[in-house]
Amino acid sequence: MTAVRLIAYEPGHFHAALVQKEMLPGIAPRVHVYATLGPDLLSHLSRIASFNSRCDNPTAWEVEVHTSNDPLSRMLEERPGNVVVISGRNRGKIDAILASLRAGLHVLADKPWVITTGDLSKLDEAIRTARENRLIALDIMTERHEITAALTRRLIADSEVFGEPNSGTAHRPGVILESVHYLCKNVAGKPLRRPAWFFDVEQQGEGLADVGTHLVDLVSWTLFADQSVTADDVELLRASRTPTILSRADFGRVTGEADFPPNLSECIRSGQLLHHVNTTCLYRVRGLHVWLNVGWEFEAPPGRGDYHFARYSGTKSDIEIRQGENEQFIPEVYVIPHTNDVEAALYRWVAQLSQQYAGLGLDTVRGAYRLVIPEMYRTGHEAHFAEVTRRFLAYRNDPSTLPAWETDNLRAKYYLTTHGVRLARASD
């Protein structure tokens, strides 16, 4: 198998650089970047330079930059690599994905691939093109590699611990997932400067269409492990949205801009930006009621970062991921039993999993059991990009190993997120 030669296309989001935070076997050190000349490109190059110059385990990337007013056409004409990494403005991203696949390039693309229902037909064509040409097009779903998500999936797969999923009701869903992200944060140890276009939901997408893709993905990946979930399996029930309000000072702090740009004028009220990135959504998947809450706040309190909560209700126990004050704001997995036989099954499960996760243990906490997760498995969000890339490389080396459920779930996920945003807007 020939070496992977990376192309970074319009790397406007910091996730593009995180794909290169580590150097992995099989990837050539020279990377070609095709982009328009501007702040997004300069920020990307600065991040790569910081990886090369860090004291601990520095990378050794060689970067060849190709600037153009039409970088996509130039990239497809010159094609100096065989894998394109796409992480930037979300509107139009599917066009770049589809064009790259048509040109015979494998694609590793950041979420979301589409943010409107009108682009779902292009997503279908991209899936079909990749399949027909034995190309890999993989969505960067980093949250699957969070240790608490991986262990929750394994717990739910054990019928003696979890039982069967409770379908719940519209008023008491069987599955609840919440996620809060922060606009002002540090990435790779430095304050993140977000481009002004990030605050245009027509470019970036609303909350459910953007980071909400992770939650939708986790529901199907966790409850229906290695199974296909199609658009016919999901039914939207209701959705709503609210804005995060930013002052000019807040906007300037995170973007470096002196004022709101003209294209955001319709979202300005009394000198403040109404940033529509908070979405709630209720849907059914294979009869199970799921409630999602996707939120953005400006800045986390000291010592805290992005927040996640999950509850999966089963007939024998509930499985929860909590990240509150009692957990010192670190995600932890809890098992809340409903039957007396869960305890023995859970200790058996821990003993078995300890063969894969050395040091995994169990504590009792106020009527529940908490998994004791060794620190070595808490690798963090930025490290998960390397895990996704390793999986991508394995699929690229043997496309026949890409499971059918990956592409089926990809289509169902974006059907749900885009239609959910449309429903939320209609509810205003």
C-alpha positions as CSV (number, residue, x, y, z in Angstrom):
1,M,0.0,0.0,0.0
2,T,1.4,3.4,-1.0
3,A,2.0,6.0,1.7
4,V,-0.7,8.4,2.6
5,R,0.1,11.9,1.2
6,L,-2.1,14.4,2.9
7,I,-3.8,17.4,1.3
8,A,-5.3,20.0,3.6
9,Y,-8.1,21.9,1.9
10,E,-9.2,25.3,3.2
11,P,-8.3,24.5,6.8
12,G,-10.5,27.1,8.4
13,H,-11.3,25.2,11.6
14,F,-8.7,24.2,14.2
15,H,-9.7,20.5,13.9
16,A,-7.8,20.5,10.6
17,A,-4.5,21.0,12.5
18,L,-5.5,18.5,15.2
19,V,-5.4,15.7,12.6
20,Q,-1.7,16.5,12.4
21,K,-1.0,16.8,16.1
22,E,0.8,13.5,16.0
23,M,2.8,11.9,13.2
24,L,1.4,8.4,12.4
25,P,3.1,5.6,10.6
26,G,2.2,5.4,6.9
27,I,1.7,9.2,6.5
28,A,4.3,11.1,4.5
29,P,5.7,14.1,6.3
30,R,5.2,16.5,3.4
31,V,1.6,17.9,3.4
32,H,0.2,20.2,0.7
33,V,-2.2,22.9,1.8
34,Y,-4.6,24.4,-0.8
35,A,-6.4,27.5,0.5
36,T,-7.2,31.1,-0.1
37,L,-4.7,33.5,1.4
38,G,-6.1,34.9,4.6
39,P,-6.3,34.6,8.4
40,D,-7.7,31.1,8.4
41,L,-4.6,29.8,6.5
42,L,-2.2,31.7,8.7
43,S,-3.8,30.3,11.9
44,H,-3.6,26.8,10.5
45,L,0.1,27.2,9.6
46,S,0.8,28.6,13.1
47,R,-0.7,25.6,14.8
48,I,1.3,23.2,12.6
49,A,4.4,25.2,13.4
50,S,3.7,24.9,17.1
51,F,3.4,21.2,16.8
52,N,6.8,21.1,15.1
53,S,8.5,23.3,17.7
54,R,7.0,21.9,21.0
55,C,9.4,20.4,23.5
56,D,7.6,17.1,24.1
57,N,7.4,14.8,21.1
58,P,7.6,17.4,18.4
59,T,6.3,16.7,14.9
60,A,8.3,17.1,11.7
61,W,5.8,18.2,9.2
62,E,6.9,19.7,5.9
63,V,4.3,22.1,4.5
64,E,3.9,23.2,0.9
65,V,1.3,25.9,0.6
66,H,-0.7,26.6,-2.6
67,T,-2.8,29.8,-2.4
68,S,-5.4,30.5,-5.0
69,N,-8.7,32.3,-5.5
70,D,-10.1,28.9,-6.5
71,P,-8.1,26.4,-4.3
72,L,-10.5,23.5,-5.0
73,S,-10.0,23.6,-8.8
74,R,-6.2,23.9,-8.4
75,M,-6.1,21.1,-5.9
76,L,-8.1,18.7,-8.1
77,E,-5.9,19.6,-11.1
78,E,-2.6,19.2,-9.4
79,R,-3.5,16.4,-7.0
80,P,-0.2,16.1,-5.1
81,G,-1.7,13.7,-2.6
82,N,-4.1,10.8,-2.2
83,V,-6.0,11.8,1.0
84,V,-7.7,15.2,1.5
85,V,-8.5,16.5,5.0
86,I,-11.4,18.9,5.0
87,S,-12.2,21.0,8.1
88,G,-13.4,24.6,7.6
89,R,-16.5,26.4,6.7
90,N,-19.4,24.0,6.8
91,R,-21.6,25.5,4.1
92,G,-20.4,24.1,0.8
93,K,-18.2,21.4,2.6
94,I,-20.2,18.6,0.9
95,D,-19.3,20.1,-2.5
96,A,-15.6,19.8,-1.7
97,I,-16.1,16.3,-0.4
98,L,-18.0,15.2,-3.5
99,A,-15.5,16.8,-5.9
100,S,-12.6,15.1,-4.1
101,L,-14.2,11.7,-4.3
102,R,-15.0,12.2,-8.0
103,A,-11.3,12.9,-8.5
104,G,-10.3,9.6,-6.8
105,L,-9.2,11.1,-3.5
106,H,-10.0,9.5,-0.1
107,V,-11.6,12.0,2.3
108,L,-11.2,12.5,6.0
109,A,-13.7,15.3,6.8
110,D,-14.7,17.1,9.9
111,K,-18.3,17.3,10.9
112,P,-20.8,18.5,9.8
113,W,-20.8,17.5,6.2
114,V,-24.2,19.1,5.5
115,I,-26.1,21.7,7.5
116,T,-29.3,22.0,5.4
117,T,-31.8,19.5,4.0
118,G,-31.1,20.8,0.5
119,D,-27.7,19.2,0.5
120,L,-28.8,15.7,1.5
121,S,-28.9,14.6,-2.1
122,K,-25.2,15.6,-2.5
123,L,-24.4,13.5,0.6
124,D,-26.1,10.5,-1.0
125,E,-24.1,11.0,-4.1
126,A,-20.9,11.3,-2.1
127,I,-21.7,8.0,-0.3
128,R,-22.4,6.3,-3.6
129,T,-19.3,7.7,-5.3
130,A,-17.1,6.5,-2.5
131,R,-18.6,3.0,-2.5
132,E,-18.4,2.6,-6.3
133,N,-14.8,3.6,-6.4
134,R,-13.6,1.8,-3.3
135,L,-12.7,5.1,-1.7
136,I,-13.0,5.9,2.0
137,A,-14.9,9.0,3.1
138,L,-14.9,9.1,6.9
139,D,-16.7,11.6,9.3
140,I,-14.4,12.6,12.1
141,M,-16.5,11.3,15.1
142,T,-14.0,11.8,17.9
143,E,-16.5,11.3,20.7
144,R,-16.6,7.6,20.1
145,H,-13.0,7.5,21.4
146,E,-13.8,9.2,24.7
147,I,-13.3,6.4,27.3
148,T,-16.6,7.0,29.1
149,A,-18.5,6.7,25.8
150,A,-16.6,3.5,24.9
151,L,-17.3,1.9,28.3
152,T,-20.9,2.9,28.2
153,R,-21.3,1.2,24.9
154,R,-19.9,-2.0,26.3
155,L,-22.1,-1.8,29.4
156,I,-25.3,-1.4,27.3
157,A,-24.3,-4.4,25.2
158,D,-24.3,-6.6,28.3
159,S,-27.9,-7.7,28.8
160,E,-27.2,-8.9,32.3
161,V,-26.1,-5.4,33.4
162,F,-28.3,-3.2,31.3
163,G,-31.2,-5.4,30.2
164,E,-33.1,-4.0,27.3
165,P,-33.5,-0.3,26.4
166,N,-36.6,1.4,27.8
167,S,-38.4,3.1,25.1
168,G,-39.6,5.9,27.4
169,T,-42.2,8.5,26.4
170,A,-42.2,12.0,25.0
171,H,-42.4,13.3,28.5
172,R,-39.8,10.9,30.0
173,P,-37.4,9.8,27.2
174,G,-35.5,6.6,27.6
175,V,-32.3,8.4,26.3
176,I,-31.1,11.9,27.3
177,L,-27.9,13.5,26.0
178,E,-26.7,17.0,26.8
179,S,-23.6,18.8,25.6
180,V,-22.4,22.3,26.3
181,H,-19.4,23.8,24.5
182,Y,-17.7,27.1,25.0
183,L,-16.9,29.8,22.5
184,C,-13.8,31.1,24.4
185,K,-11.4,28.3,25.2
186,N,-7.8,27.0,24.8
187,V,-6.7,24.6,22.1
188,A,-3.2,23.0,22.1
189,G,-2.4,25.1,25.1
190,K,-3.2,28.5,23.5
191,P,-6.3,30.8,23.4
192,L,-8.5,29.9,20.5
193,R,-9.1,32.7,18.0
194,R,-12.3,32.0,16.2
195,P,-12.9,33.5,12.7
196,A,-15.8,35.9,12.5
197,W,-17.6,33.7,10.0
198,F,-17.8,31.0,12.7
199,F,-20.7,33.1,14.2
200,D,-22.7,33.0,11.0
201,V,-25.0,30.0,11.4
202,E,-25.5,30.0,7.6
203,Q,-21.8,29.1,7.4
204,Q,-21.2,27.1,10.5
205,G,-24.7,25.7,11.2
206,E,-26.9,25.8,14.2
207,G,-26.2,23.8,17.3
208,L,-27.9,20.5,16.3
209,A,-26.4,20.7,12.8
210,D,-22.9,21.2,14.1
211,V,-21.8,19.7,17.4
212,G,-25.1,18.0,17.7
213,T,-23.9,15.5,15.1
214,H,-21.8,13.9,17.8
215,L,-24.8,13.3,20.0
216,V,-26.9,11.8,17.3
217,D,-24.0,9.6,16.3
218,L,-23.4,8.5,19.9
219,V,-27.0,7.4,20.3
220,S,-27.0,5.0,17.4
221,W,-23.4,3.9,17.9
222,T,-24.1,3.1,21.6
223,L,-27.5,1.6,21.5
224,F,-27.2,-0.3,18.2
225,A,-23.6,-1.4,18.2
226,D,-22.4,-2.4,14.7
227,Q,-26.0,-2.2,13.3
228,S,-27.3,0.0,10.6
229,V,-29.7,2.8,11.5
230,T,-31.4,4.3,8.5
231,A,-33.5,7.5,8.0
232,D,-36.5,5.2,8.0
233,D,-35.7,4.3,11.6
234,V,-35.9,7.8,13.0
235,E,-38.9,10.1,13.5
236,L,-38.6,13.7,14.6
237,L,-41.2,14.8,17.2
238,R,-40.2,18.3,18.1
239,A,-37.3,20.8,18.2
240,S,-36.7,24.3,19.4
241,R,-33.8,26.8,19.5
242,T,-32.6,29.8,21.6
243,P,-29.7,32.1,21.1
244,T,-26.5,32.7,23.0
245,I,-26.1,36.4,23.4
246,L,-22.7,38.1,22.9
247,S,-21.7,41.6,23.6
248,R,-19.3,43.4,21.2
249,A,-16.6,43.0,23.9
250,D,-17.2,39.2,24.0
251,F,-17.2,39.0,20.2
252,G,-14.0,41.0,20.0
253,R,-12.3,38.9,22.6
254,V,-12.8,35.7,20.8
255,T,-12.4,36.9,17.2
256,G,-10.1,39.9,17.5
257,E,-12.6,42.0,15.5
258,A,-13.4,45.5,16.6
259,D,-17.1,45.1,15.7
260,F,-19.7,42.7,14.3
261,P,-19.4,42.2,10.6
262,P,-22.1,43.5,8.3
263,N,-23.3,39.9,7.3
264,L,-24.5,39.4,10.9
265,S,-26.6,42.6,11.0
266,E,-29.9,40.7,11.0
267,C,-28.8,39.0,14.2
268,I,-27.9,42.2,16.1
269,R,-30.4,43.4,18.8
270,S,-29.6,46.4,21.0
271,G,-26.0,46.1,20.2
272,Q,-25.7,42.4,21.0
273,L,-25.4,39.3,18.8
274,L,-28.1,36.7,19.0
275,H,-26.1,33.6,18.1
276,H,-28.6,30.8,17.4
277,V,-26.6,27.7,18.4
278,N,-28.7,26.2,21.2
279,T,-31.1,23.4,20.1
280,T,-33.3,20.9,21.9
281,C,-34.6,18.0,19.9
282,L,-36.9,15.0,20.7
283,Y,-37.0,12.1,18.3
284,R,-37.7,8.4,18.2
285,V,-35.2,5.8,16.8
286,R,-36.5,2.3,16.4
287,G,-39.3,3.2,18.9
288,L,-36.9,4.6,21.6
289,H,-37.5,8.2,22.7
290,V,-34.4,10.4,22.6
291,W,-34.0,13.9,23.9
292,L,-31.0,16.0,22.9
293,N,-29.9,19.4,24.3
294,V,-27.1,21.1,22.5
295,G,-25.8,24.4,24.0
296,W,-23.0,26.9,23.6
297,E,-21.9,29.4,26.3
298,F,-19.3,32.0,26.1
299,E,-16.7,30.8,28.6
300,A,-16.4,28.0,31.1
301,P,-15.9,28.7,34.8
302,P,-12.3,28.2,36.0
303,G,-11.2,24.6,36.0
304,R,-14.0,23.5,33.7
305,G,-14.3,22.7,30.0
306,D,-16.9,21.4,27.6
307,Y,-19.6,19.5,29.5
308,H,-21.4,16.3,28.6
309,F,-24.2,14.3,30.3
310,A,-25.9,11.1,29.1
311,R,-28.5,8.8,30.5
312,Y,-29.5,5.5,28.9
313,S,-32.4,3.8,30.7
314,G,-32.6,0.0,30.7
315,T,-34.8,-2.6,32.2
316,K,-32.1,-3.7,34.6
317,S,-30.2,-0.5,35.2
318,D,-29.6,3.0,34.0
319,I,-26.2,4.0,32.6
320,E,-25.2,7.6,33.1
321,I,-22.2,9.8,32.2
322,R,-22.0,12.6,34.7
323,Q,-19.6,15.6,34.7
324,G,-20.7,17.7,37.6
325,E,-19.2,19.1,40.8
326,N,-19.2,15.7,42.5
327,E,-17.0,14.4,39.6
328,Q,-14.7,17.4,39.8
329,F,-16.1,18.2,36.3
330,I,-14.4,15.1,34.8
331,P,-16.8,12.7,33.0
332,E,-17.5,9.5,35.0
333,V,-19.7,6.5,34.3
334,Y,-22.4,5.4,36.8
335,V,-24.6,2.3,36.8
336,I,-27.9,2.7,38.7
337,P,-29.4,-0.8,39.2
338,H,-33.1,-1.6,39.1
339,T,-32.8,-5.3,40.0
340,N,-30.8,-7.2,42.7
341,D,-28.8,-9.3,40.2
342,V,-27.1,-6.4,38.6
343,E,-24.3,-6.2,41.2
344,A,-22.9,-9.6,40.4
345,A,-23.2,-9.1,36.7
346,L,-21.4,-5.8,36.9
347,Y,-18.5,-7.2,38.9
348,R,-18.2,-9.9,36.3
349,W,-18.3,-7.3,33.5
350,V,-15.5,-5.3,35.2
351,A,-13.4,-8.4,35.6
352,Q,-13.7,-9.2,32.0
353,L,-13.0,-5.7,30.8
354,S,-10.0,-5.4,33.0
355,Q,-8.2,-7.7,30.5
356,Q,-8.5,-4.9,28.0
357,Y,-8.5,-1.9,30.3
358,A,-5.9,-2.7,33.0
359,G,-6.8,-1.2,36.4
360,L,-10.5,-0.7,35.7
361,G,-12.5,-0.9,38.9
362,L,-15.8,-0.2,40.7
363,D,-16.9,2.0,43.5
364,T,-20.3,2.3,45.3
365,V,-21.7,5.8,45.5
366,R,-25.1,6.5,47.1
367,G,-27.1,3.6,45.6
368,A,-25.1,3.5,42.4
369,Y,-21.9,2.0,41.1
370,R,-19.2,4.2,39.6
371,L,-16.5,2.9,37.2
372,V,-13.0,3.6,38.4
373,I,-11.2,4.6,35.2
374,P,-7.4,4.7,35.3
375,E,-6.0,8.1,34.2
376,M,-4.0,6.6,31.3
377,Y,-7.3,6.1,29.4
378,R,-8.4,9.7,29.7
379,T,-6.5,10.9,26.7
380,G,-8.7,14.0,26.0
381,H,-10.5,15.4,22.9
382,E,-7.4,16.5,21.0
383,A,-5.8,13.1,21.2
384,H,-9.0,11.5,19.8
385,F,-8.2,12.9,16.3
386,A,-5.2,10.5,16.1
387,E,-7.5,7.6,17.0
388,V,-9.9,8.5,14.2
389,T,-7.1,8.9,11.8
390,R,-5.7,5.5,12.7
391,R,-9.1,4.0,12.0
392,F,-9.3,5.9,8.7
393,L,-5.9,4.5,7.7
394,A,-7.0,1.0,8.4
395,Y,-10.1,1.4,6.2
396,R,-8.0,3.1,3.5
397,N,-5.6,0.1,3.4
398,D,-8.5,-2.3,3.0
399,P,-11.7,-0.6,1.9
400,S,-13.6,-3.9,2.3
401,T,-13.3,-3.5,6.1
402,L,-15.5,-0.4,6.2
403,P,-18.7,-1.6,7.7
404,A,-22.0,-0.9,5.9
405,W,-23.5,0.6,9.1
406,E,-21.0,3.5,9.0
407,T,-22.4,4.9,5.8
408,D,-26.0,4.0,6.7
409,N,-25.7,5.8,10.1
410,L,-23.9,8.7,8.4
411,R,-27.0,9.3,6.2
412,A,-29.5,8.9,9.0
413,K,-27.5,11.2,11.3
414,Y,-27.5,14.1,8.8
415,Y,-31.1,13.5,7.9
416,L,-32.0,14.0,11.5
417,T,-29.8,17.0,12.3
418,T,-30.8,19.0,9.2
419,H,-34.5,18.3,9.5
420,G,-34.2,19.0,13.2
421,V,-32.8,22.4,12.5
422,R,-35.6,23.1,10.0
423,L,-38.2,22.1,12.6
424,A,-36.5,24.2,15.3
425,R,-36.6,27.3,13.1
426,A,-40.2,26.7,12.3
427,S,-41.0,26.7,16.0
428,D,-39.8,30.3,16.5
